[in-house]
Amino acid sequence: MNFQHAGAETTMLSDAQRVVVAIKDGLEAGKLVPGQRLIEADLCLRFGVRRTQVREALHRLSSENIVELLPNKGAVIRSMSSEQAAGAIEAIELLIGLVARSAARHFRDHSVRAKLAGALAELDPGLGGRETLRARRRIYEALIDAARNEELARILGSLQYHVLQVQYLLPRLHEQMNDDLRDIVDAVLAGEQDTAEQRARTHIRRMHPADPVNIICSAAITPKPLAGMANRQENRLHRTVGGEGLL
């Protein structure tokens, strides 16, 4: 899923890119939620950058379908309806299946094997939620690199953080997701194209919002809109992008 390193070293990045990376990090970790406003003044204060740089960052995030720029409201984290989420998961299922199949065709390549093995080794059972998502992202990156298809990487890139957030919001899937990735990599490294594709598609299908268990889990952990929600959400945003150490 063209998973860029949201938590990577940022010292060499431009000011706008630092903001992009931090917002992606917050979304990946579940600290930013769909529908949440991103206030330009807060971002300027948090990162010590000018408003023009914040706006550049927000436009980049909009181009990746992570942020929506709404008239008279500003920037908000993109929300997806259940129908949109279902459509995205169905598309990703097909695409990530193709990624796994393509990667398995290159199983004899030593660089492919080394990168996949290295990424898989980082998926430690003792990792916390955020670290687990980052480890999974590196495996997705390694698979896409192994597939050697730039168009697949580009298409999947626009949906990457929504998929990670689905995983974050469904903790019951954490161990299953990890087991799936180990099985996918095993099939790729064995050159088993059909098996790799089947396992990759099953892995993504588990996140489908129509799964009754996913509906129950999401309802249990997703905040409900309550009276005064807008104010509380705005206060949370101040803590998230204006507070110390949250992004």
C-alpha positions in Angstrom: 0.0 0.0 0.0 2.8 2.3 -0.7 3.2 2.6 3.0 5.5 5.6 3.6 7.3 5.8 6.8 5.1 8.0 8.9 7.2 7.6 11.9 10.5 7.9 10.1 13.3 10.3 10.9 12.0 13.8 10.1 15.1 16.0 10.6 15.8 16.3 6.8 12.1 16.9 5.8 10.7 20.2 4.8 8.4 22.0 7.2 5.3 21.0 5.2 6.4 17.4 5.1 7.0 17.3 8.8 3.3 18.3 9.3 2.2 15.7 6.8 4.2 13.0 8.6 2.9 13.9 12.0 -0.7 13.9 10.9 -0.3 10.5 9.3 1.3 9.3 12.5 -1.6 10.5 14.5 -4.1 8.9 12.2 -2.2 5.6 12.1 -2.1 5.6 16.0 -5.8 6.4 16.3 -5.1 9.8 17.9 -6.8 11.6 15.0 -10.3 10.4 14.0 -12.5 10.7 10.9 -14.4 14.0 10.9 -11.9 15.7 13.2 -11.0 19.3 12.3 -7.4 20.2 11.7 -7.0 23.9 12.8 -4.3 25.7 10.9 -3.4 28.0 13.9 -2.9 25.0 16.1 -0.7 23.3 13.6 1.4 26.4 13.2 1.9 26.6 16.9 2.6 22.9 17.3 5.3 22.7 14.6 6.6 26.3 14.6 5.8 26.7 10.9 4.1 29.4 8.9 0.5 29.1 7.7 1.6 28.7 4.1 3.5 25.6 5.0 0.5 24.2 7.0 -1.7 24.8 4.0 0.8 23.1 1.7 0.8 20.1 4.0 -3.0 20.0 4.1 -3.2 20.1 0.3 -0.8 17.2 0.1 -2.9 15.2 2.5 -6.0 16.1 0.5 -4.3 14.8 -2.7 -3.8 11.5 -0.8 -7.5 11.4 0.2 -6.5 11.6 3.9 -7.9 15.1 4.5 -10.9 16.9 3.0 -10.8 20.6 2.5 -14.4 21.8 3.1 -15.8 25.3 2.3 -16.4 27.4 5.5 -15.0 24.5 7.6 -11.4 24.0 6.7 -9.5 20.8 6.8 -11.0 17.6 8.4 -9.8 14.0 8.5 -11.7 12.2 5.8 -14.6 10.1 6.9 -15.8 7.1 5.0 -19.4 5.8 5.1 -19.9 2.0 5.6 -20.6 1.8 1.9 -17.4 3.6 1.0 -15.4 1.5 3.4 -16.8 -1.7 2.0 -16.0 -0.5 -1.6 -12.4 0.4 -0.5 -11.8 -2.9 1.2 -13.2 -4.9 -1.8 -10.9 -2.9 -4.2 -7.9 -3.4 -1.9 -8.6 -7.1 -1.5 -8.1 -7.5 -5.3 -5.1 -5.2 -5.5 -3.2 -6.6 -2.5 -3.9 -10.1 -3.9 -2.2 -9.0 -7.1 0.7 -7.6 -5.1 1.2 -10.9 -3.3 1.0 -12.9 -6.5 3.5 -10.5 -8.3 5.8 -10.6 -5.3 5.9 -14.4 -5.4 7.1 -14.3 -9.0 10.3 -12.6 -7.7 10.9 -15.0 -4.8 14.4 -16.0 -6.0 15.6 -12.4 -5.8 18.0 -12.1 -2.9 17.1 -8.4 -2.2 13.4 -9.3 -2.1 14.0 -12.2 0.3 16.2 -10.1 2.6 13.7 -7.2 2.7 10.7 -9.4 3.4 12.5 -11.4 6.0 13.8 -8.3 7.7 10.3 -6.7 7.8 8.7 -9.8 9.1 11.3 -10.0 11.9 10.1 -6.7 13.2 6.6 -8.0 13.8 7.2 -8.9 17.5 4.3 -10.2 19.5 5.3 -7.9 22.4 4.8 -4.7 20.4 2.2 -2.2 21.3 -0.6 -1.2 19.0 1.1 1.7 17.3 4.4 -0.2 16.9 2.5 -3.2 15.5 0.9 -1.0 12.9 4.2 0.3 11.9 5.7 -3.1 11.6 2.8 -4.2 9.5 3.3 -1.2 7.3 6.9 -2.2 6.6 5.7 -5.7 5.5 3.2 -4.1 3.1 6.0 -1.9 1.8 8.3 -4.8 1.3 5.5 -6.8 -0.5 4.8 -3.9 -2.8 8.5 -3.3 -3.5 8.8 -7.0 -4.4 5.8 -6.8 -6.7 7.7 -4.1 -8.8 4.5 -2.4 -10.0 4.5 1.4 -9.5 0.8 1.8 -10.5 -0.3 -0.7 -7.8 1.8 1.2 -5.3 0.2 4.5 -6.4 -3.4 3.3 -6.3 -3.0 1.6 -2.9 -1.2 4.6 -1.4 -4.4 6.7 -1.4 -6.2 4.2 0.9 -3.3 3.1 3.1 -4.1 5.0 6.3 -7.8 4.2 6.3 -6.9 0.5 6.2 -4.5 0.9 9.1 -7.1 2.7 11.1 -9.6 -0.1 10.5 -7.0 -2.5 11.9 -6.4 -0.1 14.9 -10.1 0.1 15.7 -10.6 -3.7 15.6 -8.2 -5.0 18.3 -9.8 -8.5 18.1 -8.0 -8.8 14.7 -4.5 -7.9 15.9 -3.1 -11.4 16.3 -5.0 -12.7 13.3 -3.6 -9.8 11.1 -0.1 -10.7 12.3 -0.6 -14.4 11.6 -2.0 -13.6 8.1 1.1 -11.5 7.2 3.5 -14.3 8.3 1.5 -16.7 6.2 1.5 -14.4 3.2 5.3 -13.8 3.4 5.9 -17.6 3.7 3.9 -18.2 0.5 5.8 -15.4 -1.3 9.2 -16.7 -0.2 8.2 -20.1 -1.4 7.2 -18.8 -4.8 3.6 -20.0 -4.4 1.7 -17.4 -6.4 -1.8 -18.8 -6.0 -1.5 -19.4 -2.3 0.1 -15.9 -1.7 -2.8 -14.2 -3.6 -5.4 -16.2 -1.7 -3.9 -15.5 1.7 -3.5 -11.8 0.9 -7.1 -11.5 -0.2 -8.3 -13.3 2.9 -6.2 -11.0 5.1 -7.9 -7.9 3.7 -11.4 -9.5 3.6 -11.3 -9.8 7.4 -11.6 -6.0 7.7 -14.8 -5.8 5.7 -17.3 -3.7 7.6 -20.2 -6.1 6.6 -18.6 -8.7 8.9 -21.1 -8.8 11.8 -18.3 -9.1 14.4 -16.6 -6.0 12.9 -19.8 -4.1 13.2 -20.2 -5.0 16.8 -16.6 -4.2 17.6 -16.6 -0.9 15.8 -19.8 0.2 17.5 -18.3 -0.7 20.9 -15.2 1.4 20.4 -16.1 4.2 18.1 -17.1 7.4 19.9 -20.8 8.3 19.5 -21.9 11.9 18.6 -23.2 13.4 21.8 -24.5 16.9 22.8 -21.5 19.2 22.8 -19.4 16.8 20.8 -18.1 19.6 18.6 -16.6 21.5 21.5 -15.1 18.3 23.0 -13.7 17.2 19.6 -12.1 20.6 19.2 -10.6 20.5 22.6 -9.2 17.0 21.8 -7.7 18.4 18.7 -5.9 21.1 20.7 -4.5 18.4 22.9 -3.6 16.2 19.9 -1.9 18.7 17.5 -1.1 21.4 20.1 -0.2 19.3 23.0 3.2 17.8 23.8 4.2 14.4 22.6 0.9 13.3 21.1 1.9 13.4 17.5 
